């Protein structure tokens, strides 16, 4: 990467560490989207990770980073608002296949925010993951379909099953309140 800093005609070449620092220091604004995109192409993982932290990313940059090979970069970009609008079912499958707990928990935290993916598909893809942290995150989600929440009430991990039972109870109470408010009753 050809990177230079020019101040009043004085020019200096920059290395990866300096680029990483500059990237972190640049204001997180639309005016810097172009430079963030160029920095997202860096061979330096640290530079790309700093880019993934930025809120002001173009769709093109988010797509670029979603295909990164670095777990650290993917951990950041999977929860990025711009990336969430782009992530497909194939991306979800690829990201889950990495078996990185942080990535899977991030996905579980925002299942309904991945606009191009069916929520039930995401829940089903995460519900049988080996790491109980992933299932525990799902057990806290009152938006998860009841049939899947019921499955978690029998989880082998005590904390997961207890959390799922509490959440399921809340879901049922909310449904009963909604029915009562509409003048109908559950039988």
C-alpha positions as CSV (number, residue, x, y, z in Angstrom):
1,X,0.0,0.0,0.0
2,X,1.4,3.4,-1.0
3,X,0.6,5.6,2.0
4,X,2.0,9.1,2.5
5,X,1.3,12.0,4.8
6,X,1.7,15.4,3.2
7,X,1.7,18.6,5.4
8,X,2.5,21.9,3.7
9,X,4.4,20.2,1.0
10,X,6.5,18.0,3.3
11,X,6.0,14.4,2.5
12,X,6.6,11.2,4.6
13,X,6.0,7.6,3.7
14,X,3.9,5.7,6.2
15,X,4.1,2.1,7.4
16,X,1.4,-0.2,8.6
17,X,1.6,0.8,12.3
18,X,1.4,4.5,11.5
19,X,-1.6,3.8,9.2
20,X,-3.3,1.9,11.9
21,X,-2.8,4.8,14.3
22,X,-4.0,7.4,11.7
23,X,-7.0,5.3,10.9
24,X,-8.0,5.2,14.6
25,X,-7.6,8.9,14.8
26,X,-9.6,9.9,11.8
27,X,-13.0,11.3,12.6
28,X,-15.8,8.8,12.1
29,X,-17.6,10.8,9.4
30,X,-18.9,10.4,5.9
31,X,-16.1,12.6,4.5
32,X,-13.7,9.8,5.4
33,X,-15.6,6.9,3.8
34,X,-13.3,6.9,0.8
35,X,-10.1,6.7,2.9
36,X,-11.7,4.0,5.1
37,X,-12.4,2.0,2.0
38,X,-8.7,2.3,0.8
39,X,-7.5,1.4,4.3
40,X,-9.9,-1.6,4.3
41,X,-7.8,-3.0,1.5
42,X,-4.6,-2.9,3.6
43,X,-2.6,-6.1,4.1
44,X,-2.4,-5.1,7.8
45,X,-5.0,-6.8,9.9
46,X,-4.7,-4.1,12.5
47,X,-5.5,-1.4,9.9
48,X,-8.5,-3.4,8.6
49,X,-9.7,-4.0,12.2
50,X,-9.5,-0.2,12.9
51,X,-11.6,0.3,9.8
52,X,-14.2,-2.2,10.9
53,X,-14.7,-0.2,14.1
54,X,-15.8,2.9,12.2
55,X,-19.5,3.6,11.9
56,X,-19.1,5.6,8.7
57,X,-18.5,2.8,6.2
58,X,-19.8,2.6,2.7
59,X,-21.7,-0.6,1.6
60,X,-18.7,-1.4,-0.6
61,X,-16.3,-1.3,2.4
62,X,-18.6,-3.3,4.6
63,X,-18.8,-6.0,1.8
64,X,-15.0,-6.0,1.5
65,X,-14.6,-6.5,5.3
66,X,-17.3,-9.2,5.4
67,X,-15.1,-11.3,3.2
68,X,-12.0,-10.7,5.3
69,X,-10.0,-13.7,6.5
70,X,-9.2,-12.2,9.9
71,X,-11.4,-13.3,12.8
72,X,-10.7,-10.0,14.6
73,X,-12.0,-8.0,11.6
74,X,-15.1,-10.3,11.2
75,X,-15.8,-9.9,14.9
76,X,-16.2,-6.2,14.4
77,X,-17.9,-6.1,11.1
78,X,-20.6,-8.7,11.8
79,X,-22.3,-6.3,14.2
80,X,-21.8,-3.2,12.1
81,X,-25.1,-1.5,11.1
82,X,-24.1,-1.2,7.4
83,X,-23.0,-4.8,7.2
84,X,-26.2,-6.0,8.9
85,X,-28.1,-4.6,5.9
86,X,-25.9,-6.6,3.5
87,X,-25.4,-10.0,5.3
88,X,-27.0,-12.9,3.5
89,X,-28.0,-16.4,4.5
90,X,-24.7,-17.6,2.9
91,X,-22.7,-15.1,4.9
92,X,-24.5,-16.2,8.1
93,X,-23.6,-19.9,7.3
94,X,-20.0,-18.9,6.5
95,X,-19.6,-16.9,9.7
96,X,-21.2,-19.6,11.9
97,X,-19.0,-22.2,10.3
98,X,-16.0,-20.4,11.7
99,X,-17.2,-21.5,15.2
100,X,-16.1,-18.3,16.8
101,X,-18.1,-17.7,19.9
102,X,-17.8,-13.9,19.8
103,X,-19.1,-13.8,16.2
104,X,-22.0,-16.2,17.0
105,X,-23.0,-14.2,20.1
106,X,-23.0,-11.0,18.1
107,X,-25.3,-12.6,15.5
108,X,-27.5,-13.9,18.3
109,X,-27.7,-10.4,19.9
110,X,-29.3,-8.9,16.8
111,X,-31.1,-11.7,14.9
112,X,-33.8,-9.3,13.7
113,X,-31.3,-6.7,12.4
114,X,-30.1,-8.9,9.6
115,X,-32.5,-7.7,7.0
116,X,-31.6,-10.2,4.2
117,X,-32.0,-13.3,6.4
118,X,-35.0,-15.1,7.8
119,X,-34.9,-14.9,11.5
120,X,-36.0,-18.5,12.1
121,X,-33.2,-19.6,9.9
122,X,-30.7,-17.7,12.1
123,X,-32.2,-19.0,15.3
124,X,-32.1,-22.6,14.0
125,X,-28.5,-22.2,12.9
126,X,-27.4,-21.0,16.3
127,X,-29.6,-23.0,18.7
128,X,-27.5,-26.2,18.6
129,X,-24.1,-24.6,18.8
130,X,-21.7,-26.3,21.3
131,X,-20.8,-23.1,23.3
132,X,-23.5,-22.4,25.9
133,X,-22.8,-18.7,25.6
134,X,-24.4,-18.7,22.2
135,X,-27.5,-20.6,23.4
136,X,-27.7,-18.4,26.5
137,X,-27.8,-15.3,24.3
138,X,-30.7,-16.9,22.4
139,X,-32.5,-17.8,25.6
140,X,-32.7,-14.1,26.5
141,X,-34.4,-13.2,23.2
142,X,-38.2,-12.9,23.7
143,X,-38.6,-12.5,19.9
144,X,-37.4,-16.1,19.3
145,X,-40.2,-18.4,18.2
146,X,-41.8,-20.3,21.1
147,X,-41.1,-23.7,19.7
148,X,-37.3,-23.0,19.7
149,X,-37.4,-21.4,23.1
150,X,-39.1,-24.5,24.4
151,X,-36.2,-26.5,23.0
152,X,-33.8,-24.4,25.1
153,X,-35.8,-25.0,28.3
154,X,-34.4,-28.5,28.1
155,X,-30.8,-27.4,27.4
156,X,-28.0,-29.4,29.0
157,X,-26.6,-26.2,30.5
158,X,-28.4,-25.2,33.6
159,X,-28.1,-21.4,33.0
160,X,-29.4,-21.7,29.5
161,X,-32.4,-23.8,30.5
162,X,-33.3,-21.6,33.4
163,X,-33.0,-18.4,31.3
164,X,-35.1,-20.0,28.5
165,X,-37.8,-20.9,31.1
166,X,-37.9,-17.3,32.4
167,X,-38.1,-15.9,28.9
168,X,-40.7,-18.4,27.8
169,X,-42.8,-17.4,30.9
170,X,-42.5,-13.7,29.9
171,X,-43.5,-14.5,26.3
172,X,-46.6,-16.4,27.5
173,X,-47.5,-13.6,30.0
174,X,-47.2,-11.0,27.2
175,X,-49.4,-13.1,24.9
176,X,-52.0,-13.4,27.6
177,X,-52.0,-9.7,28.3
178,X,-52.3,-9.0,24.6
179,X,-55.3,-11.4,24.4
180,X,-57.0,-9.8,27.4
181,X,-56.5,-6.3,26.0
182,X,-58.2,-7.4,22.8
183,X,-61.1,-9.0,24.7
184,X,-60.2,-12.6,24.0
185,X,-59.0,-15.3,26.3
186,X,-56.5,-18.1,26.0
187,X,-57.8,-21.6,26.4
